[in-house]
Amino acid sequence: MPWVIAAVVLAGCGTAGSGPAADEVDGLRQQAAGALARYEAAVRAVGGPPKFVPVGDLTSQIGDWEPANGDHKQGLGAGRIEAAATIPGRPESSGKVGWADGSSDDMPLVSADAALAQMREVHPGECADCAPLIVTGARLTTMTIQTTRGAVTAPAWEFTLRGTAVRLARLAVDPSTVVRVTPPPWDDDHPHAGLAIESAATTTTGRELTVTFTGSRGPRSEPCGADYGAEAAESDQAVVVIVIPYPHGGDEACLAIGAERTTTVELNRPLGERAVLEVQQGLPVPLTITD
């Protein structure tokens, strides 16, 4: 379907400075259209509109690394994980994902070994000098994870490790049913434009969507400050929020110190089960839904 653009500036435009050039906004709209297309392709890959779309890292760390295990954090980030012996198989074929409203859905599960293999796929080949983390055991439990429909309780494998009290939890839901967006290639010399939102909030039936992002510390009326508006590019499966800055001035020398800022955009219809995506890479962000 054609993308729909809803534009609402609710952050206060003030009187100083000016907003972005028209071609800059057009470029952000093109990025948003690409993000919507990639998300819809990811939805089709799992066979249709999904209910369960995790956001962010699917592995969590329980506890803190001891001083003697200082390089384990880097090793974990590079997927340097090995099993000391055979670890348990899949005790159940499915498990329940529990939603904030008290409802739940059955989801197919993977074995502990398959979950461990997923953890190894993160940045393979990096940190070749890091000692591998040795998994000594696994048990099926649950973890809280952020999704495009708020925080949920989901089945997870919890792994114990040799030589540390730290444990690792990994989502146990079969990845074939999980929407994972592949972002466009990143080029440090030519990064994607726009401010990436970090979270979003809305109500069950309302059309207003409030987003959080890192912006200037002060308002537009102050030196180095800015006010912010937003546009929303919408499809049947997702919404991309474009944050539009209105800075105090364009030639100011300002410290690179940001602050949490928010702005609100009105959608063409309530969000429903659609995902909210940031504009830089088109990745879903955590969502809070209130009554």
N, C-alpha and C positions, 0 to 999 in steps of 0.2 A: 504494500500500500504506500501512497505518497506520505512522506514525513510531514507532520503538522508542527508548526512553530507557534508557541504561545509566548508572548513577551510581556512581562510586567516588571516595572522598576518600583520597588517598595523601600529602597534603602535611603532615600533622600538624596537628591542630586546636588543641592547646594548651589553656589553661584560661582565658585572658583574653578579654574581649569576647564578641561573638556573631556569627553569620553573618547573611546577608541575610534579609530578611523573606520569608515564603512567597509573597506576591503579586509581589515582585521576581523571584523564581525562576520563577514561572509566566509572567511577562512575557517573560523570556528564552527560555523554552521555546516560546512563541508565535513569537518572532522566529526561532528555530531552525527551526520548522515552515515558516515562510514562506521561509526560505533554502533548505530542501530542495526546496520546490515550485518556486522560481525556477530552481534548478539543473537539476531534471528537465525543466523546460520548455526550457531551453537545450540539453540533450542531445537532446530530441526534435527540436529545430530543425535539428540536423545529421544527423538520420536514424538515430539509435540510439546505443548506448553507444560513446563515443569512446575511443581509446587515447591521443590526443595532446591534452592540455589545458594550454596555456601558462599561467604564473602571472606577474602583474605586467606591466610595460611590455614591449612587443614591439620597441621601438627602443632601441639602446644607442649610447653615444658612445665613440669610440676616440680617446684623447688629450685634452689639456686646452686650453681656449680661451686664446689669447694675450691679454695685457692690452688690446690695441687692439680686441678682439672681445668685450668684456665683456657686451654686450647680446645676444649670440647665444644664450646659455643660455635667456634669457627668450623670445626669438623661437622657438627650437626647441620650448619647452614650449607655445607658443601655435599651433604648426603653421605658422609663417611660413616656408615653404620653397617655392622655385620652381626650375624647370629652366632652365638657360641655353639649351639646345637639345634636340632629340629625344634621348632616352636609349634604351638597348637594349631590345629586346623580350624575350620569354621564350625563352631558348636551349633549355630542356628543358621537357617537359610535366609531369614529376614529379621529385622528389628524395627522398633517403633521410633519415629521422630516425633517428639512432643512439642506442640506449638504453644505460644504464650496464652492462647484463649482456652487451653485445656484439651483441645482436640489432638489427634495423632494420626499418623499415616505409616503404613508398613513399607519398609524399604529393603531391597536385597542387600546382603552383606558380603564382604570379602573375608578371606582367611587372614590370620595374623601375618603369615608369610607374604601374602600379596600386599598388605598394608605396609609392611617393611620395605618391599620392593618400590612402592610409590615414594617412600621417604628417600630412597637412594637416588631417585631420578632428579632431585633438586640440585641444580648446578653441578652435574657430574664432571669429574676431572679437576675441579678446583681444590685447593688446599691439599696437594699431594703429600705434603710433609706432615699433615695432621694425623695423629694416631686415631684409628677408627674407634667408634663407640661400640662396645660389645654387648649385645642384647642377651640377657640370661633367662628371660621369661616373659610371658604375655598373658593377659587376662582380658576378657570382654567386659567392658563397663560402659559408662556414658560420659559425655562431655558437653559443655555448653559452647555453642558455636553461633556466630553471627550469620544471618542470611538476608536475602532481599525481602523477607517478611518478618524481620525481627529476630531476636535471640531464640534459639530452640535447644532442646535436649536431644542429643543424637547418639546412637551406638558408636563406641570407640574402642580401639585396642590400646591398652595401657602396657607399656614395655618397661621392664626393669633393666638396669645397666650394671655392668661390672665396675666395681671400684668407686661408686658414687651413690648417694641417696636420691639423686635426681631421677625422675621417671618421665617418660614421653608418652603422650596420648595422640593417637592418630585416628581421624574419622574412619569408621568401618563400613560406611555405605559404599556400595559398588559404584565405581567412577563412571560406569557406562550410563548411569541414570542421573549423573550430576552435570549440570551445565558449567563448563569452564571456558571462559572467553580467552582466545589467543590474541593478545594485543599486537598492534603493528610494530615492526622493528624500531628499536630506540637508537637514535643517533645523538650522542652527547654534543656534537657540533651543530646539529640542527634539531633541537628538541621540539616535541609537539607543543603547540601554543595553548594558552588558556590556563586558568586556575582550576586545579583538580579539587572537587568537593570531597570531603572526607566522610560525611554521614548525611542522612536526611531524616525528616520527621513529617508525619502527616496524621490525619485522622481517618477513621474507617470510611466515612462518607464524604469528607470535605475535599475540595479541589486545591487548597493551598498546600504547597510543599515548601518546607523550610530546610535549607541546606547549611552545613557548617564547612568552613574552609579556613586556610591560613592566609591572612591578608595584612594590610597595614595596621599599625597599632592605634592610630588615631583617626578621627573623621576627616572628611575632605576640607573642612574649614581650618585645619591645622597644617603647618608645614610637614611634608612627608606623609600626610594622611590621605585617606580615600574613603569614598562611599561606594556602595556596590548595588547593582541591579542584577537581573537574571532573565534569561530566556530558557524555555524548555522545548526541545525537539522531541516529539512523541510518536510512537508507533503502537501497534497492538500488544507488543511484548515488553517494551521498555520506554524509559524517559531519560534523555540526556540533558543535564542542566549546564547551561553556559553562563558563567559568572562574568559580569561586565563591570570593570572598574571605572570609577570617576575620580581620578587623583587630584590632589591639590595643585600640582604642577608637573610638567614633563621633564624639566632639566634640574631637578633637585638632587643633591648628593645626600643619600639617606643610608642609615645603618641597615644591614640585612637582618633585622629583627622583626619577626612576624608575631601576630596575635590571632587568637581564634575569633572569627567573624561569622556572621550569619546574614542571609538574605532570603527572601521568600518570592516564589513564583506561583502564579495561578495556572493550573492545568486546565485543559479543555474538558476533562471529566475526572472523577475520582481515580486515584492511582490503581486501586484494585490489587490484583496479583502481579502487576507489572514491576520490573526491576528498575532501580534508579542507577544510572551510570554516570561516571565522571567523564569529562570531555577529552582529557589528554590521551588516555589509552583505551577508553571505553569499558573500564572494569566496573563491576557492581560495587556499591557501597552499602554499609550497614544501614538498616532502616528501623525507625521506631514508629509504631502505630498506636495511637491512643483512641479512645472512644469519642 
